[in-house]
Amino acid sequence: MKLDQLDLKILRLLQDPEMLTPKLTKIAKSVDSTNATIYRRIEVLKKEGVIVGHTTQIDMKLVGKNIEAFLCVRLVKGVEKAEADRITRKISELEGIEAVYLPISHWNYLVVARFSNIEQLNKLVQEELRKLPIEEVEVELLSKTAKEGATISNLDR
């Protein structure tokens, strides 16, 4: 789908936490409560760290980001912590990077990236990551997502 400026504005607003008020009314009605009560409860849940944000999930494939990849990244041996922290920030800021995880494994990073085409992925791996002290990058292209995202229904089990 080709997005125009109005589409982009709507998506930005839907992702804006300040747009919570219309959602409050709907939630309050569905649980037979008031906006004020729902607001207070949400604020407590945020303060306690249960709620970590309010976002609208966008199907990136429908907006042209058809290439999704996991990158397993291993730094060269002997990289100091301060340098590793700088590398983490640098990778996080690169174009197309959606998430950077620090796993307990032989990899230093698991990176999720999305692109419109394979050339953009190649540029990331062949040009951008080569500027960093990286020993190895393994790229796994995703063909399909079976499940993504946590839901409250998982807490009922």
Helices and strands as residue ranges (DSSP letters): H 5-15, G 17-19, H 20-30, H 35-47, G 60-63, E 67-75, H 81-93, E 97-101, E 109-115, H 118-123, I 124-128, G 129-131, E 134-141, G 152-156
